[in-house]
Amino acid sequence: MNSTLSAFYGLDFLASTVILLRDAPKVTTHQRLLQLAWGEGSGDMAALHTQVYELRNMLDRPFTHPMIQSVRGIGYRLVDSP
């Protein structure tokens, strides 16, 4: 990701992306993403959902299938095929 994007999206966006990449293809819990991206007691689910929405706009558009899967009530995971 170039410096313009990192300045626009911020460190929390980059941290969320790196965490999902490291954990792939396992599920990354909402709690883990919140804690590692925003720190203890920071961030909220709305902010997390916004970050994942933005990440989906970048990653999923060029492909025929979504790469980020929601696991209801648990978190998210990256997959390479449906």
C-alpha positions as CSV (number, residue, x, y, z in Angstrom):
1,M,0.0,0.0,0.0
2,N,1.4,3.4,-0.9
3,S,1.9,6.2,1.5
4,T,-1.0,8.2,0.2
5,L,-3.4,5.3,1.0
6,S,-1.9,4.7,4.4
7,A,-2.2,8.4,5.2
8,F,-5.8,8.4,4.0
9,Y,-6.9,5.2,5.7
10,G,-4.7,5.4,8.8
11,L,-2.8,3.0,10.9
12,D,-5.9,1.1,12.1
13,F,-6.8,0.3,8.5
14,L,-3.3,-1.0,7.8
15,A,-3.3,-3.0,11.0
16,S,-6.6,-4.6,10.3
17,T,-5.4,-5.6,6.8
18,V,-2.1,-7.1,8.2
19,I,-4.0,-9.1,10.9
20,L,-6.4,-10.6,8.4
21,L,-3.5,-11.5,6.1
22,R,-1.5,-13.1,8.9
23,D,-4.4,-15.2,10.1
24,A,-5.7,-16.3,6.7
25,P,-7.5,-18.6,6.1
26,K,-8.4,-18.9,9.7
27,V,-11.1,-16.6,11.2
28,T,-9.9,-13.5,12.9
29,T,-12.3,-12.5,15.7
30,H,-13.8,-9.1,16.1
31,Q,-12.1,-8.8,19.5
32,R,-8.7,-9.6,18.1
33,L,-9.1,-7.0,15.3
34,L,-10.3,-4.4,17.7
35,Q,-7.5,-5.0,20.2
36,L,-4.6,-5.2,17.7
37,A,-5.8,-2.4,15.4
38,W,-6.9,0.1,18.0
39,G,-5.4,-1.0,21.3
40,E,-7.0,-2.0,24.6
41,G,-10.3,-0.2,25.2
42,S,-10.2,1.7,21.9
43,G,-12.2,1.3,18.7
44,D,-15.7,0.0,18.4
45,M,-17.7,-2.4,16.3
46,A,-18.9,0.4,14.0
47,A,-15.4,1.5,13.3
48,L,-14.4,-2.1,12.6
49,H,-17.3,-2.6,10.2
50,T,-16.3,0.6,8.4
51,Q,-12.7,-0.6,8.1
52,V,-13.8,-3.9,6.7
53,Y,-16.2,-2.2,4.3
54,E,-13.4,-0.1,3.0
55,L,-11.1,-3.1,2.7
56,R,-13.8,-5.0,0.8
57,N,-14.1,-2.1,-1.6
58,M,-10.4,-2.4,-2.4
59,L,-10.0,-6.2,-2.4
60,D,-13.2,-7.6,-3.6
61,R,-14.0,-5.4,-6.6
62,P,-11.4,-6.8,-9.0
63,F,-12.4,-10.4,-8.3
64,T,-15.4,-12.5,-9.3
65,H,-15.8,-13.7,-5.7
66,P,-15.5,-11.9,-2.3
67,M,-12.1,-12.5,-0.6
68,I,-13.3,-11.3,2.8
69,Q,-15.9,-13.5,4.4
70,S,-17.9,-12.5,7.4
71,V,-18.4,-15.2,10.0
72,R,-21.5,-14.1,11.8
73,G,-21.0,-13.2,15.4
74,I,-17.3,-14.1,15.3
75,G,-15.3,-12.1,12.9
76,Y,-13.8,-12.2,9.4
77,R,-11.5,-14.3,7.3
78,L,-9.6,-14.0,4.0
79,V,-10.1,-16.8,1.4
80,D,-8.7,-17.3,-2.0
81,S,-11.7,-19.1,-3.5
82,P,-15.4,-19.5,-2.7
